[in-house]
Structures are given as C-alpha cells and as structure tokens.
Amino acid sequence: MTKTVIIDAGHGGKDTGAQGIGFYEKDWTLKISLYQYKRLKDLGVEVAMTRMKDKTLEPFQRVARIKNQYDLCLSNHFNAFNGQARGVEGIHSIHSQSGLAKDLVDRVVKKTGLPKRRVFQREIKKGVDYYYMHRLTGKTETIIMEYGFIDNRLDVNYYKDDTPFYKAAEAVIEGICVATGHQYRRPGSTALTKVESEKQNTPGKSQQLVSHYPGKLRFYNKPSWRDADVYGYLTMGQGFPKVIKKRTVGRSKQYQVENSKGDTYYITASPIYVSLK
C-alpha cells in the first residue's frame, strides 16, 4: 500500500531560522520543499506542504497540519553552529527506527559528495522526544533533514547554485518514493520519446517559455546564477513570449529570453521548471 507524505519547509516569515553567509534558512527550506513537492506530485505521490510561501507558522499551527493526517512528514532544515561544522544530518523520533533517516542521509551524501555528519535521536527526558516535530505529530513518522550548515563556507558554496541544490533534493525524493511504495523516475523521464523531448525543450521559431514551478522562479539580468543578478520572478503559468537561445552558464543551462518590450533576460532551461511551446 502506498503512503501519504507532507513536506514541512522549516521556519518561515518572522522566523528566519539559521542565518548564514548571505542566506536565511527559511528561504532554502522553502526552495527545496517546493521542488520536492512538485516532483513527488508528478510522480503520483499524495503529498502536501505545511507552507508554500514565506509565512510564519507557530509550532501549534505547524503540527496541526501534520498530526495523524499523513504517513510520513519530511521536515527540511539547514544547520548553523560555529562556521566550522558541516555535513548532512538526519533526526528521527526515539519511538521510530533510524532506517529511513539513515537512508535519506546516505542518499544525499552519495549524490552530493557532502560529508555525512550523523543520524540521531534526542530526548528531553527518558521516553520524551526533544524536538516538537517528533513529540507532537502523533502517528505521523517525522524525519528532520539537515542538509548542511548555512554558516559553513564549503556547504554554502555547494548549495548556492541551483543544480547541486536540487541534486540533494532529488536524492531525498528517490528515497521517499522507495519508502512510500511509489515508482521513481528521474527528472525529465516521461512518456515523451527522446525526439519529442528534445523538440519540446529546444528553442525554435516563435517559441514561448512558461514556468510550471509551484513557487517563485528567478530570472536574471545577465547570464548568471548569482543572487545579486536576479531581476525578478515568475509564478506558475507566467513566462516570456520569445526564447532566443539556450546557453551554458556555469554548470547549468539557461535560456536567453525577451519580454514583450524586447528586454533581454536569462532563466533556467531545466524542463523541471520551464517548458517551451
């Protein structure tokens, strides 16, 4: 029997979470959670989210959306400590086995090359979970994933670009599919033939670009992945009327696009986020 999932983007709104080298934890947890939500939905998993935007959730509001309503909760986080600690962690309830947390951590480590820090549980006192996400979510099994340290320069350098960032997200998606009884397919693996897929995502005459990302998709004023070069955002269903060409930017691909005024911008070319028509 397949299982249901809820993804918890840790922190949010006035609760920034950890503050690192130019980044807030709440932004990265939302970014990774929105990606995982869309991918799992596309893979046929019954999935929900605790928040889909930068919104404050008090602990009682967060657990009220989870407790006893889903088989599995994935609570996404990034760590901070002293600038020196780094690596991936998984935290599970004292009342559950460590198998799933260990599997998800091992998958992220294998896929990213980041160090494995630990898989553990924590108590307030004998028999009582320390983390409220374990203590108050009832029969829903909650795994807290800490993908790295947002105040460690090596971890931040890995996650600041989209391609490696989503590589970590994808590793967890694969593990969740196994744990919930769903068939996993790699991104872009659909019923389309290879020729059809290439045609769909190769710029041609009068092609338009549309975002199918369920959050805010960044576009840039120059070929770049840097936060400083972000010009604006697309929401799902928005796009650009003209695609000029595809180009390599760093380790990933971008489309050079134009708006209706002839202004030029740059946006991811990944079929996970955008499509051409």
C-alpha positions in Angstrom: 0.0 0.0 0.0 1.3 3.4 -0.9 1.8 6.0 1.8 1.0 9.7 2.0 3.5 12.5 2.6 3.6 16.0 3.9 6.7 18.2 3.4 7.5 20.8 6.1 9.5 23.8 5.0 11.1 24.7 8.3 10.8 28.2 9.8 9.3 31.0 7.6 8.0 34.5 7.9 9.3 36.3 11.0 11.1 33.1 12.0 14.2 33.2 9.7 15.8 30.1 11.1 19.6 29.9 10.9 21.4 32.9 9.4 24.4 32.0 7.3 26.8 33.5 4.8 24.3 35.8 2.9 21.3 33.4 3.2 18.4 32.6 5.5 17.4 29.1 6.4 13.7 29.8 5.8 14.4 30.6 2.2 16.4 27.5 1.5 13.9 25.2 3.2 11.1 26.7 1.1 13.1 26.4 -2.0 14.0 22.7 -1.5 10.4 21.8 -0.3 8.6 23.4 -3.2 10.9 21.4 -5.6 10.3 18.2 -3.7 6.5 18.8 -3.6 6.2 19.3 -7.3 8.4 16.3 -8.1 6.5 14.0 -5.8 3.2 15.2 -7.1 4.4 14.5 -10.7 5.4 11.0 -9.5 1.9 10.3 -8.3 2.6 10.6 -4.5 -0.2 12.0 -2.4 1.7 15.0 -1.0 1.0 18.2 0.8 3.0 21.1 2.4 2.8 22.9 5.7 3.6 26.2 3.9 4.1 27.2 0.3 5.3 30.8 0.8 7.3 32.9 3.2 4.7 32.6 6.0 5.1 32.5 9.8 3.8 29.3 11.4 3.7 28.9 15.1 4.5 25.4 16.3 0.9 24.6 17.1 -0.2 25.7 13.6 2.6 23.6 12.0 1.8 20.3 13.9 -2.0 20.8 13.4 -1.4 20.4 9.7 0.6 17.2 10.2 -0.5 15.2 13.2 -2.1 11.8 12.3 -3.0 13.1 8.8 -0.1 11.6 6.8 2.1 8.5 7.0 5.3 10.5 6.6 6.5 14.0 7.3 9.7 15.3 5.8 10.8 18.4 7.8 13.5 20.3 5.9 16.2 22.3 7.6 19.7 23.7 7.3 22.1 23.8 10.3 24.3 26.5 11.8 26.8 26.3 14.6 30.3 27.9 14.6 31.2 28.2 11.0 33.4 25.1 11.1 30.9 22.3 11.5 29.5 20.9 8.3 27.7 17.9 6.7 24.3 16.2 6.4 22.2 15.1 9.4 19.0 13.1 9.8 17.0 13.1 13.0 14.3 10.6 13.9 11.9 10.0 16.8 13.1 8.0 19.8 9.9 5.9 19.1 10.9 5.0 15.5 13.7 3.2 13.8 16.6 5.0 12.3 16.4 3.2 9.0 14.6 5.9 6.9 16.6 8.8 8.3 19.8 6.9 7.6 18.7 6.0 4.1 17.8 9.6 3.2 21.1 11.0 4.6 23.1 8.3 2.8 21.4 9.1 -0.5 22.1 12.8 -0.1 25.8 12.2 0.8 26.2 9.8 -2.1 24.5 12.1 -4.6 26.3 15.4 -3.5 29.6 14.3 -2.1 28.9 16.3 1.1 30.1 14.7 4.3 27.8 12.7 6.5 27.7 14.2 10.0 25.3 11.9 11.9 21.9 10.2 12.2 20.5 10.5 15.6 17.6 10.9 18.1 17.3 13.2 21.1 15.3 13.2 24.3 14.2 15.9 26.8 13.9 13.1 29.4 13.6 9.4 29.3 11.0 8.4 26.7 10.1 12.0 25.6 11.3 13.4 22.2 13.3 16.7 22.3 12.0 18.0 19.0 8.3 19.0 18.9 8.1 17.8 15.3 8.7 14.3 16.7 6.9 14.8 20.0 3.6 16.4 18.7 3.0 14.8 15.3 1.2 11.7 16.6 1.3 8.6 14.4 2.9 10.5 11.5 6.5 9.5 11.2 8.6 12.7 11.0 12.1 12.8 9.7 14.1 16.0 10.2 16.7 16.5 7.4 19.5 18.9 8.0 21.1 19.3 4.5 24.2 21.1 5.6 25.5 24.2 7.5 24.4 27.5 6.2 27.2 29.2 8.1 29.9 26.9 6.7 31.6 28.3 3.5 32.1 24.9 1.9 28.5 23.8 2.4 27.2 27.2 1.3 29.4 27.1 -1.8 27.8 23.8 -2.7 24.2 24.9 -2.2 24.3 28.4 -3.6 23.9 27.2 -7.2 20.6 25.6 -8.4 22.0 22.4 -10.0 23.7 21.0 -6.9 21.0 22.3 -4.6 18.3 20.3 -6.5 20.6 17.3 -6.7 20.3 17.0 -2.9 16.5 17.5 -3.1 16.3 14.8 -5.8 18.2 12.3 -3.6 15.6 12.6 -0.9 12.7 12.3 -3.5 14.1 8.9 -4.6 14.4 7.7 -1.0 10.8 8.8 -0.2 9.5 7.0 -3.3 11.1 3.8 -2.1 9.8 4.3 1.4 6.2 5.1 0.3 5.9 2.4 -2.4 5.9 4.7 -5.4 7.9 4.2 -8.6 10.7 6.7 -9.0 11.6 8.3 -12.3 14.5 10.7 -12.9 13.7 14.3 -13.8 12.6 14.7 -17.4 11.9 11.0 -17.7 8.3 11.0 -19.1 6.3 9.2 -21.8 7.7 11.5 -24.4 10.1 10.0 -26.9 13.6 11.3 -26.9 13.0 13.3 -30.1 9.8 14.8 -28.8 11.5 15.7 -25.5 14.4 17.4 -27.3 12.0 19.3 -29.6 9.9 20.5 -26.6 12.9 21.9 -24.8 15.0 23.3 -27.8 14.3 26.9 -28.8 12.7 27.3 -32.2 10.8 29.9 -34.2 8.3 31.9 -32.1 8.6 29.7 -29.1 7.4 30.9 -25.7 8.6 29.9 -22.3 6.3 29.1 -19.4 7.1 28.4 -15.8 5.5 25.3 -14.3 7.4 25.7 -11.0 4.9 25.9 -8.0 6.8 28.8 -6.4 8.7 32.0 -7.4 11.1 31.2 -10.3 14.0 33.6 -10.6 15.2 35.2 -13.8 18.4 37.3 -14.2 19.5 40.4 -16.0 22.7 38.7 -17.2 23.9 35.1 -17.7 24.3 34.3 -14.0 23.1 32.3 -11.1 24.1 35.0 -8.5 21.5 36.4 -6.2 22.8 39.9 -7.0 21.9 39.4 -10.6 18.3 38.4 -10.0 16.0 40.8 -11.8 12.6 39.3 -11.0 10.4 36.3 -10.6 7.9 34.2 -12.5 5.0 32.5 -10.8 3.4 29.3 -12.2 1.9 29.9 -15.6 3.8 33.1 -16.3 6.5 33.3 -18.9 8.3 35.1 -21.7 6.9 35.4 -25.3 10.2 34.8 -27.0 13.1 32.4 -26.5 16.3 33.4 -28.3 18.7 30.6 -27.5 20.0 28.2 -24.9 23.4 28.7 -23.4 25.7 27.2 -20.7 26.1 29.2 -17.6 28.4 27.7 -15.0 27.4 24.1 -14.6 23.9 24.5 -15.9 21.8 25.8 -18.9 19.8 28.9 -19.2 17.5 30.3 -21.9 18.1 33.8 -23.1 14.6 35.3 -23.4 12.8 38.5 -24.3 9.7 40.1 -22.9 7.1 42.0 -25.0 9.2 45.2 -24.8 12.3 43.5 -26.2 14.1 43.5 -22.9 16.5 40.5 -22.6 16.7 38.2 -19.5 18.1 34.8 -18.6 16.3 31.9 -16.9 16.9 28.2 -16.1 16.5 25.9 -19.1 15.7 22.9 -16.9 12.5 21.1 -18.0 11.7 20.5 -14.4 10.9 24.2 -14.1 10.0 25.5 -17.5 8.6 24.4 -20.8 8.6 25.7 -24.4 5.6 26.0 -26.6 
